[in-house]
Amino acid sequence: MNLQEELKHKIDYKTKPLGSLGLLESIAMQIGMIQDTVKPELNNPAIVVFAGDHGITEEGVSPFPKEVTRQMVLNFLNGGAAISVFCKQNNIKLSVVDAGVDAEFDDHAKLIKSKVKRGTANILKEPAMTYAECREAMKRGGYVVEKEYLNGCNIIGFGEMGIGNTSSAAMLMSKYCNIPIESCTGRGTGHDDEGLKKKISTLNKALAKYPEVKDASGILATFGGLEIAMITGAILKAAELRMVILVDGFIVTSALLAAKEMSSDILKNCIFCHRSNEQGHKLMLEHLKAKAILDIDLRLGEGTGAAIAYPVVQSAVSFLNEMASFEDAKVSNRE
């Protein structure tokens, strides 16, 4: 038998009706294939939150001021944010990367200073990043993942923080999935109807300004964010290192769309942790033909969906490795 057949046999002959553990069986199969073994392990899980500011906030696309990005980074570091709580609960290592916050931070054990520049440019005036800045951000995202890998991590998730980043994610989605911006754009941090209408109008203007940008890297540089570019590079490096990738919600999936355009094979490493309540994420998942573990109306970001779903992933590996087979337990199998 080849590995896939061995895994299927092992899963099917546990003491349970065929297929009765549902999505856990698919996850167990996937992780076994990623790790090339019938006895996979989850070692030193980590979530990395990338933070960056966005020039397009000058246009009022978010009801929150840009200053909140800096404040939330401090909240992550002080252990007060949702992602901090959920990582602590599930024994997941949390790191925070300053990818491009328009502020400076004191040294902190959980903070990685990797700023490319102090926020992206206003897309209505110029591309968010130059190609060189985007490449550098991706490279630095890869370095962060490689360091975790060398410390023994084989399963990693990504989160983000950046006021205005749902705007960038919506534009990336529109370009990569060829979907009208109206279907990609949601309320983000809490727009009312009038704010959402203004946001959609602003994003349409930004998209119309760069009709010539069609290649994957150009789209990411023009419409993305520094934190999104770093997550793109991080995803590519994690797949290259054969790590299990926990995919969070709308923003992180926009980075995955970019990464997939650059390396179509990466989806086999990705476990989709939840379906966000943010407008557009359902369509993203449909575009990727992906099934998420959770659908519980999350739309916070930060990597919270990945942290909350991690115990489910643990359960998939645990049943594969520890549950008895019919033969082991001397239980009669179906005829």
C-alpha positions, -999 to +999 in steps of 0.1 A: +000+000+000+011+036-006+009+061+022-026+074+014-039+038+013-022+031+046-037+061+063-072+053+049-069+018+062-058+030+096-086+055+098-113+032+085-105+003+108-107+023+141-134+012+164-162+033+149-186+032+120-170+041+087-167+079+082-183+086+116-156+111+127-164+133+097-140+162+091-116+148+117-109+119+094-101+142+065-078+163+087-060+132+100-054+121+064-042+155+054-017+158+083-004+123+077+002+131+040+019+165+049+043+148+073+047+116+052+038+093+081+009+072+095+019+085+129+018+123+126+027+147+155+019+183+163+050+199+178+055+233+193+024+250+178+028+287+170+007+316+159+024+347+145+004+380+143+017+405+118+008+441+122+009+470+098-008+503+090-026+513+058-024+546+040-059+542+026-073+550+061-068+586+051-099+581+030-121+571+059-124+534+050-124+525+087-144+540+116-114+535+138-083+557+138-049+543+126-036+547+162-056+516+172-030+494+153-002+505+177-025+502+207-036+467+198+000+455+193+007+466+229-025+448+240-012+416+223+022+419+241+005+426+274-017+395+271-050+413+270-062+405+235-084+376+224-056+359+206-034+362+237-061+345+258-068+317+233-031+310+227-025+307+264-055+285+268-043+261+241-005+262+249+002+279+215+033+301+213+023+337+203+046+361+186+039+396+172+057+411+142+059+448+135+056+445+097+048+482+091+032+499+120+034+537+119+050+538+154+080+525+173+080+500+200+102+492+230+118+457+230+096+429+242+102+391+244+071+384+221+078+413+196+097+408+164+108+441+149+108+437+112+093+469+099+097+475+061+083+510+064+058+529+086+027+518+068+017+515+032+010+544+009-025+557+002-036+536-028-056+564-043-024+583-047+002+556-054+007+519-050+006+506-015+041+492-018+068+492-045+077+457-059+109+458-039+091+466-006+066+438-012+094+413-020+112+424+012+081+420+033+075+385+019+111+375+025+109+387+061+077+368+067+095+337+055+124+343+079+100+344+109+085+310+099+119+295+093+130+305+128+099+288+143+106+257+122+142+255+135+128+257+170+109+225+164+075+239+153+057+219+126+022+235+128+018+273+125-010+298+121-011+335+112-030+365+124-030+401+116-037+436+129-040+467+108-067+493+107-079+494+071-067+459+062-102+446+053-100+472+025-068+457+012-081+422+016-112+430-003-093+445-032-069+415-033-099+392-033-116+411-061-084+410-083-074+373-076-109+359-077-123+382-104-153+391-082-169+426-081-157+447-051-192+450-038-193+413-031-159+414-014-164+444+009-178+441+044-183+463+074-148+456+088-145+471+123-181+482+123-193+505+094-229+516+093-247+515+059-234+549+049-198+540+059-200+508+039-212+526+008-183+551+011-158+523+016-170+504-016-169+537-036-133+543-024-122+508-032-137+510-067-117+542-073-085+525-061-090+495-084-098+517-114-066+536-109-044+506-118-061+486-146-027+474-159-018+455-128-026+419-134+003+397-122+002+381-088+031+401-073+020+433-088-015+429-073-001+422-039+023+452-040-003+476-054-033+468-032-020+448-003-006+456+031+028+451+046+014+426+071-005+408+043+026+406+022+046+391+052+018+365+057+020+356+020+057+350+024+052+332+056+026+308+040+050+301+011+079+293+035+057+271+058+045+251+028+081+247+016+091+234+050+062+209+050+045+225+080+008+223+087-007+258+081-037+269+101-056+294+080-076+321+099-102+344+084-107+370+058-074+389+059-052+358+062-071+341+034-065+371+012-027+365+017-033+328+009-049+338-024-018+357-033+004+328-022-016+303-042-011+325-073+026+322-067+027+285-058-005+265-066+005+235-046+003+251-012-033+242-004-024+207+005-007+221+036-036+243+046-063+236+072-091+261+071-100+269+106-132+289+104-156+307+081-156+344+090-187+364+093-169+391+073-184+398+039-165+379+012-149+351+032-176+326+022-168+334-015-131+331-008-136+296+006-158+286-023-131+299-047-105+277-030-130+248-027-122+247+010-142+235+039-137+252+073-137+235+107-158+262+125-186+285+115-194+305+147-198+340+134-162+351+142-149+382+125-122+395+148-090+385+130-058+383+150-056+346+143-083+339+168-101+313+145-068+294+142-063+293+179-098+282+187-098+255+161-064+240+171-079+216+197-100+201+169-069+195+149-053+179+179-083+156+182-077+144+146-042+135+153-050+119+187-077+096+173-054+085+145-026+077+169-044+065+200-078+051+191-079+013+190-086-006+158-112-034+157-084-059+158-066-043+187-098-040+208-111-074+197-143-057+186-163-073+158-162-053+126-191-049+102-194-078+078 
